[in-house]
């Protein structure tokens, strides 16, 4: 099942883990010491470019009389929403640009172009997810409360709906994110009812404003255009905004799932966190995340969450610095014989969907053991190794187990 003893699983001593922490802290200091005008210029230019794309998309929808113009407007608007969500808002809300002391680009004041309330997300994501990454019972992002993504969660008949539920979640991902923090069940408890009602009101207000903007205000403005006069212009803009939001949702879902649910993104038990050191926290972030192989363009469109391992190590460092950080992190993985989980986007996303499909079935239909499945491994997977084969680090040990399984099958 999930990892219960991270040192044993990682094949590292306490001294190794503390030395790893020292080297990872050094990377942080180097980046923090180098932050300056070049970085501030990057985020300001990115925001300006994103707003320019959004204006361009709106103008194409308002004044383009041909179908090709409407398609182009929809595509440009979708691109603007992706950049706003992934590279700008997600990273601003992480506090990556707070060091600039710019009140317009600050985690405490920024609000994003989604139905969810930014301050709600900062709690569920920055705290619950990043502090307790993939810790069962503490990180709600492990399945988002609706999906079975690990065998540590007992199978129930409702899990046969894993695939259709994830399809709905992907299409309406912003709604899933927005509702995650509401915890509506607490409204039944007297001591948490008042706070829950406040959260519900805040979410309802933000969602209403978002729906009005995308499906009333902008369509109405488009309908006033001489080229889009009347009902046809209103309806076409509603459809374009809906399509742009769905495209953004699907993209965000794919990127997030590639970073958290492919093979090699490990799960942990809460008991393993007792007395967790800085080095153990770093190690958990490295083992609980997965990367996407990406160049500059794909990295930018993912909000540099293609470097999910590095983002989890340094969630408050500017995202566009993660590619350079990844070179040093990969070198440390080689040094300590740790796996560096990465792969092409379609492969990583396909593995995530495979896990979701596989775990829709009862465990008796699954071939791999609960301690040595691609989606759920633990230190018990190494019990099959002879003492001589247990030397080396985690990457070597995993390779030895796999070699043994291949030999047994042969």
C-alpha positions in Angstrom: 0.0 0.0 0.0 1.2 3.6 0.5 4.7 4.3 1.8 4.9 4.1 5.6 8.7 4.5 6.1 10.2 7.0 3.6 13.9 6.4 4.5 13.5 2.6 4.0 11.7 3.1 0.7 14.2 5.6 -0.6 17.2 3.5 0.6 18.8 6.6 2.2 20.2 7.1 5.7 19.3 10.0 7.9 22.7 11.5 7.0 21.9 11.2 3.3 18.6 12.9 3.7 20.0 15.8 5.7 22.8 16.2 3.1 20.2 16.2 0.4 18.3 19.0 2.3 21.5 21.1 2.5 22.1 20.8 -1.3 18.4 21.6 -2.1 18.5 24.6 0.3 21.6 25.8 -1.5 19.7 25.8 -4.8 16.9 27.9 -3.2 19.4 30.5 -1.9 21.1 30.8 -5.3 17.8 31.5 -7.0 16.6 33.9 -4.3 19.9 35.8 -4.4 19.6 36.3 -8.1 16.0 37.6 -8.3 15.8 41.0 -9.7 14.7 43.3 -12.5 15.0 40.6 -15.2 12.4 38.5 -13.4 10.1 41.4 -12.7 10.2 42.3 -16.3 9.3 38.7 -17.3 6.1 38.6 -15.3 5.0 42.1 -16.3 5.5 41.3 -20.0 3.7 38.0 -19.6 0.7 39.7 -18.1 0.7 42.4 -20.8 0.9 39.7 -23.6 -1.9 37.7 -22.0 -4.2 40.7 -21.8 -3.3 41.6 -25.4 -4.3 38.1 -26.5 -7.6 38.3 -24.6 -8.5 41.7 -26.2 -7.6 40.3 -29.6 -9.9 37.3 -29.1 -12.7 39.5 -27.9 -12.3 41.8 -31.0 -12.3 38.9 -33.4 -15.5 37.6 -31.9 -17.1 41.1 -32.0 -16.0 42.3 -35.4 -15.2 39.2 -37.3 -18.2 38.4 -39.6 -16.9 35.1 -41.0 -16.8 31.8 -39.3 -13.0 31.6 -39.5 -12.8 34.8 -37.5 -15.1 33.4 -34.8 -13.0 30.2 -34.7 -9.8 32.3 -34.5 -11.3 34.4 -31.7 -12.3 31.3 -29.8 -8.8 29.8 -30.1 -7.0 33.1 -29.1 -9.4 33.5 -26.1 -8.7 29.9 -25.0 -5.0 30.5 -25.3 -5.3 33.7 -23.2 -7.3 31.8 -20.5 -4.7 29.0 -20.4 -1.8 31.5 -19.9 -3.8 33.5 -17.3 -4.6 30.4 -15.4 -1.4 28.4 -15.6 1.6 30.8 -16.0 0.1 33.8 -14.3 -2.6 33.2 -11.7 -1.4 29.9 -10.4 2.1 31.2 -9.8 1.1 34.6 -8.5 -1.2 33.0 -6.0 1.7 30.8 -4.8 3.5 34.0 -3.8 6.2 33.6 -6.4 6.2 37.3 -7.1 5.5 38.7 -3.7 9.1 39.7 -3.4 8.4 42.5 -5.9 6.1 44.2 -3.4 3.8 45.2 -6.3 0.2 45.3 -4.9 -1.1 44.5 -8.4 0.9 41.3 -8.7 0.7 39.9 -5.2 -0.8 36.7 -3.8 -2.9 38.6 -1.2 -4.7 40.8 -3.8 -4.7 38.7 -7.1 -8.0 37.3 -8.3 -8.1 34.8 -11.2 -10.4 34.3 -14.2 -12.2 31.3 -12.8 -15.3 30.6 -10.8 -13.3 29.6 -7.7 -12.3 32.2 -5.0 -8.6 32.8 -5.0 -8.2 32.9 -1.3 -10.0 29.6 -0.9 -7.6 27.9 -3.4 -4.6 29.3 -1.5 -5.7 27.3 1.5 -6.6 24.0 -0.2 -3.6 24.1 -2.5 -0.8 26.1 -1.0 -1.3 24.6 2.5 -3.2 21.3 2.3 -1.7 20.1 -0.9 1.8 21.4 -0.9 2.5 20.8 2.8 1.0 17.3 2.7 1.6 16.2 -0.8 0.1 12.8 -1.5 -0.4 12.1 2.2 -3.5 10.0 2.5 -6.2 11.6 4.6 -4.5 15.0 4.5 -4.1 15.9 0.8 -7.6 16.2 -0.8 -5.9 16.4 -4.2 -5.4 12.6 -4.0 -8.5 11.8 -6.1 -10.2 15.1 -5.2 -12.7 13.2 -3.1 -14.4 11.7 -6.1 -11.8 9.4 -7.8 -10.1 6.2 -6.6 -6.4 6.7 -7.6 -4.7 4.4 -5.0 -5.5 1.0 -3.6 -5.2 2.5 -0.1 -8.8 3.6 -0.7 -11.1 0.5 -0.4 -13.0 -0.2 -3.6 -16.7 0.6 -3.6 -19.4 0.0 -6.3 -19.4 3.8 -7.0 -15.8 3.4 -8.3 -17.0 1.8 -11.5 -17.9 5.4 -12.4 -14.2 6.5 -12.2 -13.9 7.2 -15.9 -17.1 9.1 -16.5 -16.6 11.1 -13.2 -13.1 12.1 -14.4 -14.5 13.1 -17.8 -16.9 15.4 -16.1 -14.2 16.7 -13.7 -11.9 17.5 -16.7 -14.6 19.3 -18.6 -15.6 21.4 -15.6 -12.3 21.5 -13.8 -12.6 25.1 -12.6 -15.8 24.1 -10.8 -14.1 21.2 -9.1 -11.3 23.4 -7.9 -13.7 26.2 -6.9 -15.9 23.8 -4.8 -13.0 21.9 -3.2 -12.6 24.2 -0.3 -16.4 24.6 0.5 -16.6 21.4 2.7 -20.4 21.7 2.6 -20.8 18.7 5.0 -19.6 21.0 7.8 -22.7 23.0 7.5 -24.4 20.3 9.5 -22.1 20.9 12.5 -22.9 23.8 14.8 -19.3 24.8 15.4 -18.4 25.0 11.7 -21.7 26.1 10.2 -21.0 29.8 10.3 -17.6 29.6 8.5 -19.1 27.2 5.9 -21.9 29.6 5.1 -19.4 32.4 4.6 -17.4 30.2 2.2 -20.5 29.3 0.3 -21.5 33.0 0.0 -18.1 34.0 -1.2 -18.1 31.2 -3.8 -21.6 31.9 -5.0 -20.7 35.6 -5.4 -17.5 34.9 -7.4 -19.2 32.3 -9.6 -22.1 34.6 -10.3 -19.7 37.4 -11.4 -17.8 35.0 -13.5 -20.8 33.6 -15.2 -22.2 37.1 -15.8 -18.9 38.2 -17.4 -18.5 35.3 -19.8 -22.2 34.6 -20.6 -24.0 37.9 -20.3 -21.8 41.0 -20.4 -19.3 40.1 -23.2 -22.0 38.4 -25.4 -24.2 41.6 -24.9 -21.3 43.8 -26.0 -20.6 41.6 -29.0 -24.3 41.8 -30.0 -23.9 45.6 -30.2 -21.3 45.3 -32.8 -22.5 46.3 -36.3 -21.2 43.0 -37.7 -22.7 40.8 -35.0 -25.9 42.7 -34.4 -28.6 41.0 -32.4 -29.2 37.5 -31.1 -26.8 35.7 -33.4 -23.8 37.7 -32.1 -24.9 37.1 -28.5 -25.3 33.3 -28.9 -22.0 32.9 -30.9 -20.0 34.7 -28.2 -21.7 32.6 -25.5 -20.6 29.5 -27.4 -17.1 30.9 -27.9 -16.6 31.7 -24.2 -18.0 28.3 -23.2 -15.6 26.6 -25.6 -12.6 28.6 -24.4 -13.4 27.8 -20.8 -13.7 24.1 -21.5 -10.4 24.1 -23.5 -8.7 25.8 -20.5 -10.3 23.3 -18.1 -9.2 20.2 -20.1 -5.7 21.6 -20.4 -5.4 22.4 -16.7 -6.7 18.9 -15.8 -4.2 17.2 -18.1 -1.2 19.2 -16.8 -2.2 18.6 -13.1 -2.9 14.9 -13.6 0.4 14.4 -15.4 2.2 15.9 -12.3 0.4 13.8 -9.7 -1.1 10.5 -11.0 1.2 8.8 -13.5 3.4 5.8 -12.5 6.1 6.8 -10.0 4.1 9.5 -8.2 4.1 7.9 -4.8 1.6 8.0 -2.0 2.4 8.3 1.7 0.7 7.6 5.1 0.1 10.2 7.7 2.1 8.2 10.3 5.3 8.6 8.2 5.0 12.4 8.8 5.6 12.2 12.5 8.6 14.4 13.3 9.2 15.0 9.6 12.5 16.8 9.0 13.2 19.4 6.2 15.1 16.7 4.3 12.2 14.2 4.6 9.8 16.8 3.4 12.0 17.5 0.4 12.3 13.8 -0.3 8.5 13.4 -0.2 8.0 16.2 -2.7 10.5 14.6 -5.1 9.0 11.1 -4.8 5.3 12.3 -4.9 5.6 14.3 -8.1 6.2 13.7 -11.8 7.4 15.9 -14.7 6.5 16.3 -18.3 9.3 16.4 -20.9 8.9 19.9 -22.3 10.6 22.6 -24.3 10.2 26.3 -23.7 6.8 26.6 -25.5 5.2 23.6 -23.7 6.7 24.6 -20.5 5.2 28.1 -20.7 1.8 26.8 -21.6 1.8 24.4 -18.6 2.7 27.3 -16.3 6.1 25.5 -16.0 4.2 22.8 -14.2 5.9 20.5 -16.6 8.6 20.8 -13.9 6.2 19.6 -11.2 9.0 18.0 -9.1 10.9 21.3 -8.9 7.6 23.2 -8.3 6.9 21.0 -5.3 10.4 21.5 -4.0 10.1 25.3 -4.4 6.5 26.3 -4.8 7.2 30.0 -4.1 10.1 30.5 -6.6 9.2 32.0 -10.0 8.0 29.3 -12.3 10.1 30.3 -15.3 13.2 29.6 -13.3 12.3 26.0 -12.8 13.9 24.7 -16.1 17.3 25.8 -14.9 16.6 24.5 -11.4 15.6 21.1 -12.9 19.2 20.5 -14.2 20.5 20.7 -10.7 17.7 18.6 -9.2 18.2 15.9 -11.8 21.9 15.8 -10.9 21.1 15.4 -7.3 18.7 12.5 -8.1 21.6 10.8 -10.0 23.9 11.5 -7.0 21.6 9.9 -4.5 20.3 7.2 -6.8 16.8 8.5 -6.8 14.3 8.2 -9.7 13.5 11.4 -11.6 10.0 10.6 -12.9 9.3 12.2 -16.2 7.9 11.4 -19.7 6.1 12.9 -22.7 2.8 14.7 -21.9 0.6 12.1 -23.7 2.4 9.2 -22.1 2.1 10.7 -18.6 -1.6 11.6 -19.1 -2.3 8.2 -20.6 -0.8 6.6 -17.5 -3.0 8.7 -15.2 -6.1 7.7 -17.1 -5.0 4.0 -17.1 -4.7 4.2 -13.3 -8.2 5.7 -13.0 -9.6 3.0 -15.3 -7.8 0.2 -13.5 -8.9 1.3 -10.0 -12.5 1.4 -11.1 -12.3 -2.4 -10.7 -12.2 -4.4 -7.4 -8.7 -5.4 -6.3 -9.3 -9.0 -7.2 -9.3 -8.1 -10.9 -5.9 -6.4 -10.6 -2.7 -8.3 -11.4 0.0 -6.3 -9.5 0.4 -6.6 -5.7 -0.9 -3.7 -3.6 2.7 -2.9 -2.6 4.2 -3.1 -6.1 1.7 -1.6 -8.5 2.7 1.3 -10.8 0.3 3.7 -9.0 0.8 2.4 -5.4 4.2 1.3 -4.2 5.7 0.9 -0.7 8.9 -0.2 1.0 7.4 -3.7 1.2 8.0 -4.1 -2.6 11.7 -4.7 -1.8 11.1 -7.8 0.4 11.7 -10.0 -2.6 15.2 -8.8 -2.9 18.2 -10.8 -1.6 20.4 -8.8 0.8 23.1 -8.5 -1.9 20.5 -6.8 -4.2 19.5 -4.2 -1.7 22.7 -2.2 -2.0 22.5 1.1 -3.8 19.7 3.6 -3.8 16.0 3.6 -4.7 16.5 3.7 -8.5 18.8 0.7 -8.4 16.5 -1.2 -6.1 13.4 -0.6 -8.3 15.4 -1.8 -11.3 16.4 -5.0 -9.4 12.7 -5.7 -8.5 11.6 -5.2 -12.1 14.4 -7.4 -13.4 13.4 -10.1 -10.9 9.8 -9.9 -12.1 10.8 -10.2 -15.7 13.0 -13.2 -15.0 10.2 -14.9 -13.1 7.8 -14.3 -16.0 10.4 -15.6 -18.5 
